[in-house]
């Protein structure tokens, strides 16, 4: 019985150290965010991979590895794709759906020459 408890304690200790290492490594690699940095996700058609891509970015945000706003660039979304993009923007704060003209205007605002 003692061997079982020692094995369990060893496993929990190893998992704790792995989690701590992952957290510290993530903090080390986290990019510095500022008002001039934003993520652009291009979407077209029905937005087949849009929700998956945004879910991955929101997972990075929940870990503290992504602190910039996310823009979904409408590169020819159909009606279902636009609805999906709007639903994702309502679900996750910091996600905006932009038409190509709006994206160009945002890029011009952010570039300081």
C-alpha positions, 0 to 999 in steps of 0.5 A, spaced: 500 500 500 505 504 501 508 503 494 502 505 491 501 512 495 509 513 493 507 512 486 501 516 486 505 522 490 511 521 485 506 522 479 502 528 482 509 531 483 512 530 476 505 533 473 506 539 477 513 540 475 511 539 468 505 544 469 510 549 472 515 548 467 510 549 461 507 556 465 514 559 465 516 557 458 510 560 456 511 566 460 518 566 457 515 566 449 509 570 450 510 576 445 509 583 448 502 586 446 501 593 444 496 597 440 499 596 434 499 589 434 493 585 432 492 578 429 488 577 422 484 571 421 482 571 413 476 567 412 472 565 405 466 561 403 462 558 409 468 559 414 470 552 414 476 552 419 474 559 422 471 557 428 477 552 429 482 557 428 478 562 433 478 557 438 485 556 438 487 563 438 482 564 444 485 558 448 492 561 447 489 568 450 486 564 456 493 561 457 496 568 457 500 567 451 496 572 446 494 579 448 492 582 442 485 583 439 483 579 433 480 581 426 476 576 422 478 579 415 472 577 410 475 575 404 469 572 400 464 569 406 458 567 404 451 568 408 453 562 412 460 564 413 458 571 415 453 569 420 458 564 423 463 570 424 458 574 427 456 569 432 464 568 434 465 575 435 459 575 439 462 569 443 469 572 444 470 579 446 476 582 442 474 579 436 472 583 430 469 582 423 472 586 418 470 588 411 477 588 406 476 596 406 475 596 414 481 592 414 486 596 410 483 602 414 485 599 420 492 597 417 493 604 415 492 607 422 496 602 425 502 603 421 507 609 423 511 611 418 
